[in-house]
């Protein structure tokens, strides 16, 4: 990795943390440049404005969230469906536990969306995609015979999506809850009659 590429990644890393802790308005490019160890004019080589940097980080988060709820349907079966659904939530809990900035910076984008139609539109699209992913997963569970095809299947998927999302919000506050157990109960409530494995 060349020096320019290293500097680029360092700018993203530093900006990510500073935006999360201080907010967009209270964080300037000059502050970021100082932390990175470059001059303010030098940062313009990588990003023409703070808005461009904010947009770049948002795009990366957008792709990360979509990837987190992506499922390889070819790997799902009647036997492992519940286990894979549990892993989906556990993976998110572990990732957010390692990255305390994620929910903080995402909240900054929610605030930004309140006054910026472009971010509002993208967040609505992301939310819709997020919910649709869970609906698709449960509908595939119906095809596998794991779940019954009931009129409530979409509501069950939306409930899972809300639990998945709100676990992150509670982690942000520092509440020491058993998030793995909460996710497991949510999955068990959807998959009626699922075998309760206390080792999970």
C-alpha positions as CSV (number, residue, x, y, z in Angstrom):
1,X,0.0,0.0,0.0
2,X,1.5,3.3,-1.1
3,X,1.8,6.4,1.1
4,X,-1.2,8.2,-0.7
5,X,-3.4,5.1,-0.1
6,X,-2.3,4.9,3.5
7,X,-3.1,8.6,4.0
8,X,-6.5,8.1,2.4
9,X,-7.5,5.3,4.7
10,X,-6.1,7.2,7.7
11,X,-8.3,10.2,6.8
12,X,-11.4,7.9,6.6
13,X,-10.5,6.2,9.9
14,X,-9.9,9.5,11.8
15,X,-12.9,11.2,10.3
16,X,-15.1,8.3,11.1
17,X,-14.2,8.5,14.8
18,X,-14.2,12.3,15.1
19,X,-17.6,12.6,13.3
20,X,-19.0,9.9,15.6
21,X,-17.7,11.6,18.8
22,X,-18.1,15.3,17.9
23,X,-20.7,15.4,15.2
24,X,-20.4,16.7,11.7
25,X,-20.8,20.4,12.5
26,X,-18.2,20.4,15.3
27,X,-15.6,18.6,13.3
28,X,-13.6,20.5,10.6
29,X,-11.3,19.3,7.9
30,X,-8.5,21.2,9.7
31,X,-9.1,19.1,12.9
32,X,-9.1,15.9,10.9
33,X,-5.9,16.9,9.0
34,X,-4.2,17.7,12.3
35,X,-5.0,14.2,13.7
36,X,-3.9,12.5,10.5
37,X,-0.7,14.5,10.5
38,X,-1.1,16.4,7.3
39,X,-1.8,20.0,6.5
40,X,-5.3,21.2,5.8
41,X,-4.5,22.0,2.1
42,X,-3.1,18.5,1.7
43,X,-6.5,16.9,2.7
44,X,-8.1,18.6,-0.3
45,X,-6.1,16.3,-2.5
46,X,-8.3,13.5,-1.2
47,X,-11.6,15.3,-0.6
48,X,-12.7,18.6,-2.1
49,X,-14.9,19.4,0.9
50,X,-16.1,18.1,4.2
51,X,-19.5,17.3,2.6
52,X,-17.7,15.0,0.1
53,X,-16.0,13.2,3.0
54,X,-19.3,12.8,4.9
55,X,-20.9,11.4,1.7
56,X,-18.1,9.0,1.1
57,X,-18.4,7.5,4.6
58,X,-22.1,7.3,4.3
59,X,-21.8,5.3,1.1
60,X,-19.4,2.9,2.8
61,X,-21.8,2.5,5.7
62,X,-24.7,1.9,3.3
63,X,-22.8,-0.9,1.6
64,X,-21.8,-2.4,4.9
65,X,-25.3,-2.5,6.2
66,X,-26.6,-4.1,3.0
67,X,-23.8,-6.7,3.2
68,X,-24.6,-7.5,6.9
69,X,-28.1,-8.7,6.1
70,X,-27.2,-10.4,2.9
71,X,-27.7,-14.2,2.9
72,X,-26.4,-16.8,0.6
73,X,-29.6,-18.7,0.0
74,X,-27.7,-21.6,-1.6
75,X,-26.3,-22.3,1.9
76,X,-29.6,-22.4,3.7
77,X,-31.5,-25.6,4.3
78,X,-34.3,-26.9,6.5
79,X,-31.7,-28.2,9.0
80,X,-29.6,-25.0,9.3
81,X,-32.1,-22.2,8.7
82,X,-32.6,-21.3,12.4
83,X,-28.8,-21.5,13.1
84,X,-28.0,-19.2,10.2
85,X,-30.7,-16.7,11.3
86,X,-29.1,-16.7,14.8
87,X,-25.7,-16.1,13.3
88,X,-27.0,-13.1,11.3
89,X,-27.9,-11.4,14.6
90,X,-24.8,-12.6,16.5
91,X,-22.5,-11.3,13.8
92,X,-24.1,-7.8,14.0
93,X,-23.8,-7.8,17.8
94,X,-20.1,-8.8,17.7
95,X,-19.4,-6.2,15.0
96,X,-21.0,-3.4,16.9
97,X,-19.4,-4.5,20.2
98,X,-16.0,-4.0,18.4
99,X,-17.0,-0.7,16.8
100,X,-18.5,1.7,19.3
101,X,-18.6,4.4,16.7
102,X,-21.0,2.8,14.3
103,X,-24.3,3.7,16.0
104,X,-23.0,7.1,17.0
105,X,-22.1,8.1,13.4
106,X,-25.3,6.6,12.0
107,X,-27.3,8.8,14.4
108,X,-25.4,11.8,12.9
109,X,-26.7,10.8,9.5
110,X,-30.2,10.5,10.9
111,X,-29.9,14.1,12.1
112,X,-28.5,15.2,8.8
113,X,-31.4,13.5,7.0
114,X,-33.8,15.7,8.9
115,X,-32.6,18.7,6.9
116,X,-31.2,17.1,3.8
117,X,-33.6,15.5,1.4
118,X,-30.9,13.5,-0.4
119,X,-29.8,11.7,2.8
120,X,-33.5,11.3,3.8
121,X,-34.2,9.6,0.5
122,X,-31.2,7.3,0.8
123,X,-32.0,6.4,4.4
124,X,-35.6,5.5,3.5
125,X,-34.2,3.4,0.6
126,X,-31.8,1.7,3.0
127,X,-34.6,1.1,5.6
128,X,-36.8,-0.4,2.9
129,X,-34.1,-2.6,1.7
130,X,-33.3,-3.7,5.2
131,X,-36.9,-4.7,5.9
132,X,-37.2,-6.4,2.5
133,X,-34.2,-8.5,3.2
134,X,-35.7,-9.9,6.4
135,X,-39.0,-10.6,4.6
136,X,-37.2,-12.4,1.8
137,X,-35.3,-14.5,4.4
138,X,-38.5,-15.6,6.1
139,X,-40.3,-16.3,2.9
140,X,-37.4,-18.5,1.9
141,X,-37.9,-20.3,5.3
142,X,-41.5,-20.9,4.2
143,X,-40.2,-22.5,0.9
144,X,-37.9,-24.7,3.0
145,X,-40.7,-25.8,5.2
146,X,-39.3,-24.3,8.3
147,X,-42.1,-21.7,8.7
148,X,-45.8,-21.8,8.0
149,X,-47.0,-19.6,5.2
150,X,-49.3,-17.3,7.3
151,X,-50.6,-13.8,6.7
152,X,-48.3,-12.7,9.5
153,X,-45.0,-13.8,8.0
154,X,-44.3,-10.2,6.9
155,X,-45.0,-8.8,10.3
156,X,-42.7,-11.5,11.9
157,X,-39.9,-10.4,9.5
158,X,-40.5,-6.8,10.4
159,X,-40.4,-7.6,14.1
160,X,-37.0,-9.4,13.6
161,X,-35.7,-6.4,11.7
162,X,-36.8,-4.0,14.5
163,X,-35.2,-6.2,17.2
164,X,-32.0,-6.4,15.1
165,X,-31.9,-2.7,14.6
166,X,-32.8,-1.7,18.2
167,X,-30.2,-4.0,19.8
168,X,-27.6,-1.6,18.2
169,X,-29.4,1.4,19.7
170,X,-29.4,-0.1,23.2
171,X,-25.7,-1.1,22.8
172,X,-25.0,2.6,22.1
173,X,-26.3,3.6,25.5
174,X,-24.0,1.2,27.3
175,X,-26.7,-1.0,28.7
176,X,-25.1,-4.3,29.6
177,X,-27.9,-6.6,28.4
178,X,-27.6,-10.2,27.1
179,X,-28.1,-9.2,23.5
180,X,-27.4,-12.7,22.2
181,X,-30.2,-14.1,24.4
182,X,-32.6,-11.3,23.2
183,X,-31.9,-12.1,19.6
184,X,-32.3,-15.8,20.2
185,X,-35.7,-15.2,21.9
186,X,-36.8,-13.1,18.9
187,X,-35.7,-15.9,16.5
188,X,-37.4,-18.6,18.6
189,X,-40.6,-16.6,18.7
190,X,-40.7,-16.5,14.9
191,X,-39.7,-20.2,14.4
192,X,-42.3,-21.9,16.4
193,X,-41.3,-25.3,17.8
194,X,-37.6,-24.6,17.1
195,X,-35.3,-26.7,19.2
196,X,-34.0,-24.6,22.1
197,X,-30.2,-25.2,22.3
198,X,-28.8,-23.5,25.4
199,X,-25.3,-23.7,23.9
200,X,-26.2,-21.0,21.4
